[in-house]
């Protein structure tokens, strides 16, 4: 769709907004991909590649030859868009549509193509947030891959439960809500001593995605949960 009703931006002229999904297929055997954790254990297509897809957004000159030939790519934080507020004095927005949300339009006036791509799997599938959808890796025998997860939370008010995820994002859910090896600690400073909260004083929530403590969590304290997930 046309940006700001087809308004012209310097020599680049009018811009258009492109929204879609980018599809990928990567070779687990490639040296460039060896550091991707558990990639070799993900399901593969007929060519032996691992497929996934991600949301993308482009702001590009409607006439590409009028642009400056440079794409400015933002590694989006939590599926959001910050290029315009950072470089163009614009009002913050995850779906810029108004003049105020484009600010002084510096980047468009200079002919840049702006690009965003989702890369975090835990971002909710709620446009205009951008996420990536990846396959679930499993052990060779088909069993779930398990590992230890650490989740921190600092309440800003007295509460009795909190999510294991980052803010409102998808958490790594605890594999066994009754696992006795799971621990919950509290401390007053980042480098301060941790106090272990007895396992009987707290529990995981019914959906296995949060922690509950009937006596409550104190505002300003740092709570750390260590548990096994899959």
Order of alpha helices (4+ residues) and beta strands (2+ residues): beta-beta-beta-beta-alpha-alpha-beta-beta-beta-beta-beta-beta-beta-beta-beta
